[in-house]
Each structure stands twice: as structure tokens, then as C-alpha cells.
Amino acid sequence: RGNDATCTAQGFFIQIGTVACFLNVSLAVNYLLSIKHGWKDEKMKTKRLWFFIPPIAVGLLFAFVGIPFYDNMMLWCNNSARYWPEVPV
């Protein structure tokens, strides 16, 4: 059995899981640029932070902004805001 605090924690960590999706897209773009477009390692090193910082920042932003809205959603706790199903995350 849980309470509001454990529900909020579970919702937060479920939302943190979206970071993996964003990082996957970033890695796909990284491989596209290096394999298809022939970017060399020197050029990739200068851009490497841009492949990792934005996906992590966006995932953390969504997780922290949703803290007031995490609530029980039958099977698990997640964002229960009325508009949330329309947000593509």
C-alpha cells in the first residue's frame, strides 16, 4: 500500500523514463550524421554535448513540472492533469 508521497515518487520516476526515449532519438541522429552524412569524429566531438544535454533537460523538465499533478491512475501513478493525454510524451 502506498500514500500520496509514494504515488508522487512513482509518477516522477515513470516520467523520468521518457529520458530514455529522447536519448534514443538523439543517438539515432548521431548515427545518421556519422554513417549517412559522413561526419568525422572531430566534428562529432564538438557537437556531442548537444546530443545528450537537451534530451536529459527536457525529460527532467517534464518530470519536475508534473510533480503537483501526479495521482493514482488505476494501475500506477502518473500525471493526472486534464490536458495531459493530449501532450505527446
C-alpha positions, -999 to 999 in steps of 0.1 A, spaced: 0 0 0 11 35 -8 3 70 0 4 104 -18 42 106 -14 49 72 -29 25 79 -57 42 112 -65 76 94 -64 64 67 -87 49 92 -112 81 112 -111 103 81 -119 79 69 -146 82 104 -162 120 102 -159 117 71 -181 109 94 -210 146 105 -210 155 71 -225 132 78 -255 146 112 -260 182 98 -258 173 71 -283 163 97 -308 194 116 -302 216 85 -307 197 78 -339 205 113 -352 241 108 -341 244 76 -361 226 91 -391 251 120 -392 282 98 -388 272 70 -412 250 85 -439 264 121 -439 300 111 -432 306 133 -402 341 126 -388 349 121 -352 364 155 -348 332 172 -359 311 149 -337 332 157 -306 323 194 -309 286 186 -311 285 157 -286 270 177 -257 241 188 -279 232 151 -284 229 145 -246 221 177 -227 188 187 -244 171 152 -241 181 150 -204 170 185 -198 136 181 -215 129 148 -196 138 164 -162 117 194 -170 86 173 -177 93 152 -146 97 182 -122 68 203 -137 44 174 -133 50 169 -96 19 187 -85 -2 166 -108 9 130 -101 -20 109 -89 -34 74 -89 -43 63 -125 -58 29 -116 -27 7 -123 1 31 -115 6 68 -106 12 92 -134 2 127 -144 -35 131 -139 -39 167 -153 -69 170 -175 -49 181 -206 -21 156 -201 -34 129 -225 -30 155 -253 7 161 -246 28 138 -268 52 125 -241 
